[in-house]
């Protein structure tokens, strides 16, 4: 399933509540992500949009750092070898910026086929600030964690006109059951957006990992260098289960 982004509403008719609802719907339509490449690691996905619809694009690299400038500015990064992501932006009008890391995890330290319960974690630290008191106000800053059909999110959104800064400092969690030798996918998503009203600034930093594993069991991500407990390459994992 691909992520199709609806065309923005005309600037004069934009209203905050439907816009935020549409953004949430987009964020949930992600079941088939990461299947666009035959690479053992699924591609990550980035989107920058200013006034007109712009399609998201796939990023196969493990690290990404890009700034988008068009009157407003958005800076998006991720480093899969460090399990980190970031999004900062300063917007004077309608704008969207997002990054999604699609990661594959497996466990080692138990025989193939062994079920192992654990917890996916996505730490979010950031803030949003809006100085908009008229029509077209509204700001979206959200972090999402998804695995299978389960998802959870946190936000520092502003609905309609508002002033001041709102903070998000939390760890999103999802319980998962690994079956050793059968990798699972998880998606880590940061997104920002504003309507035609101006005066918005945001910053959101994130880190993901796996916790709650039994003693002697370790989670390994497909980007080789990411292991929540110790370093074990994805190639090593695959060789163990062949």
C-alpha positions in Angstrom: 0.0 0.0 0.0 1.4 3.3 -0.9 1.1 6.6 0.9 -1.1 8.9 -1.2 -1.1 12.5 0.0 -4.3 14.5 -0.7 -4.1 17.9 -2.3 -4.1 20.7 0.2 -7.4 22.6 0.5 -7.6 26.1 -1.1 -5.8 28.6 1.1 -9.0 30.6 1.8 -11.1 27.7 2.9 -8.7 25.9 5.2 -10.0 25.0 8.7 -7.9 23.4 11.4 -10.0 20.4 12.6 -10.5 18.7 9.2 -6.9 19.3 8.3 -5.6 17.6 11.5 -8.0 14.7 11.0 -6.8 14.2 7.4 -3.2 14.2 8.6 -4.0 11.6 11.2 -5.6 9.4 8.5 -2.5 9.7 6.3 -0.3 8.7 9.2 -2.3 5.4 9.7 -2.2 4.2 6.1 1.2 2.6 6.3 0.8 -1.1 6.4 2.7 -1.9 3.2 5.6 0.5 3.6 9.1 -0.8 3.2 8.3 -3.2 0.4 9.4 -0.9 -2.5 12.9 -2.4 -2.5 14.4 -5.8 -2.5 17.1 -4.7 -0.2 17.2 -6.6 3.2 16.6 -3.3 4.9 13.4 -1.5 4.0 13.7 2.0 2.7 12.9 5.0 4.9 10.5 7.7 3.6 10.7 11.5 3.6 8.3 14.2 2.5 8.6 17.9 2.1 5.6 19.9 0.9 5.0 23.7 0.5 1.5 24.8 -0.7 1.2 22.2 -3.4 1.0 18.4 -3.1 4.4 16.7 -3.1 4.9 12.9 -3.1 7.0 11.2 -0.4 10.2 9.7 -1.6 12.2 6.6 -0.5 15.6 6.8 1.1 17.7 3.7 1.0 20.7 5.1 2.9 21.1 4.4 6.6 21.7 8.1 7.3 19.9 11.1 6.0 20.3 14.9 6.5 18.4 17.4 4.4 17.1 21.0 4.7 14.1 22.2 2.6 13.8 26.0 2.1 11.0 27.8 0.4 10.2 30.9 2.5 9.8 28.5 5.4 12.5 26.0 6.5 12.4 22.4 7.5 15.3 20.2 8.5 14.9 16.4 8.7 17.5 13.8 9.8 17.8 10.2 10.7 20.6 7.8 11.5 19.6 4.2 11.5 23.0 3.0 12.8 22.3 5.1 15.9 18.5 4.7 16.0 17.9 8.4 16.1 15.7 10.9 14.2 15.0 14.6 14.3 12.8 17.2 12.7 13.0 21.0 13.1 11.1 23.6 11.2 10.1 27.3 11.0 7.0 27.9 9.0 5.3 31.1 7.8 2.4 29.4 6.0 1.2 26.1 4.7 3.9 23.4 5.0 4.5 19.7 5.7 7.7 17.9 6.6 8.0 14.2 7.7 10.4 11.3 8.1 9.5 7.7 8.6 12.1 5.0 9.4 11.0 1.5 8.5 13.1 -0.9 10.5 13.3 -4.7 10.7 14.2 -6.4 14.0 15.0 -10.0 15.0 16.3 -11.6 18.1 19.3 -13.8 18.8 20.3 -15.9 21.8 17.5 -18.5 21.4 16.8 -21.3 19.0 15.0 -20.5 15.7 11.2 -20.5 16.1 11.4 -19.5 19.8 8.7 -16.8 20.8 10.2 -13.9 22.7 8.1 -11.1 24.3 9.6 -7.6 24.3 8.7 -3.9 24.0 9.4 -1.5 21.2 10.2 2.0 22.5 10.2 5.4 20.8 11.5 8.3 22.9 10.3 11.7 21.9 11.6 15.1 23.1 10.6 18.4 21.6 8.3 21.4 21.5 6.0 23.4 19.2 5.4 27.1 19.3 2.7 29.1 17.4 2.0 32.8 17.3 -1.1 32.8 15.2 -4.3 34.5 16.3 -6.4 34.6 13.1 -7.8 32.5 10.3 -5.8 29.6 9.0 -4.0 28.8 12.3 -3.1 25.3 13.4 0.0 23.3 13.9 0.7 19.6 13.9 3.8 18.0 15.5 3.5 14.3 16.1 5.6 11.2 16.7 4.1 7.7 15.8 5.2 4.2 16.6 3.6 1.3 14.6 4.1 -2.4 14.3 1.7 -4.6 12.4 -1.8 -3.2 13.1 -0.9 -1.6 16.4 0.2 2.0 16.8 0.6 4.7 19.4 1.4 8.4 19.1 2.2 11.6 21.1 1.9 15.2 19.9 2.4 18.9 20.6 -0.4 20.0 18.4 -2.1 23.5 18.3 -5.7 23.4 17.2 -6.7 26.7 15.7 -5.5 30.1 17.0 -3.1 29.8 20.0 0.0 31.4 21.4 2.9 30.0 23.3 4.9 26.8 23.4 3.8 23.2 24.0 6.1 20.3 24.9 6.3 16.6 24.3 8.6 14.5 26.4 7.5 10.9 26.5 8.4 7.3 25.5 5.9 5.5 23.2 5.8 1.8 23.7 4.3 -1.2 22.0 4.4 -4.8 23.2 5.6 -7.3 20.5 6.3 -11.0 20.2 9.3 -12.0 18.2 9.7 -15.4 16.7 13.5 -15.9 16.4 14.5 -16.2 12.8 11.3 -14.4 11.5 12.0 -10.7 11.5 9.3 -8.1 12.2 8.9 -4.6 10.9 8.4 -1.5 13.0 7.8 2.1 11.8 9.0 5.3 13.5 7.4 8.5 12.2 7.9 12.2 12.8 5.6 14.7 11.1 5.1 18.4 11.1 2.5 20.6 9.4 0.9 24.0 9.4 -2.0 25.7 7.6 -1.9 29.0 5.7 -1.6 30.9 9.0 2.0 31.8 9.9 4.3 32.0 12.9 5.2 28.4 13.8 8.4 26.8 15.1 9.1 23.2 16.1 11.8 20.8 17.3 11.4 17.1 17.8 14.2 14.6 18.6 13.7 10.8 18.8 15.4 7.6 19.6 14.1 4.0 19.3 15.1 0.6 20.7 13.8 -2.7 22.1 13.6 -3.5 25.8 12.2 -6.1 28.1 14.1 -9.0 26.6 15.0 -12.1 28.7 18.5 -12.5 29.9 20.9 -13.6 27.1 18.5 -12.5 24.3 19.4 -9.5 22.1 17.4 -7.6 19.5 19.2 -6.8 16.2 18.1 -4.3 13.6 18.7 -4.9 9.9 20.8 -1.8 9.6 23.7 -3.8 11.1 25.0 -1.4 13.7 21.8 -0.9 15.8 21.5 -3.3 18.7 19.8 -2.1 21.9 22.2 -4.2 24.1 25.2 -5.2 22.1 26.6 -5.0 18.5 25.7 -8.0 16.3 25.4 -7.6 12.5 22.3 -8.4 10.5 24.5 -10.7 8.4 25.4 -12.7 11.5 21.8 -13.1 12.4 20.8 -14.4 9.0 23.7 -16.9 9.0 22.6 -18.2 12.3 19.1 -19.0 11.0 20.1 -20.6 7.7 
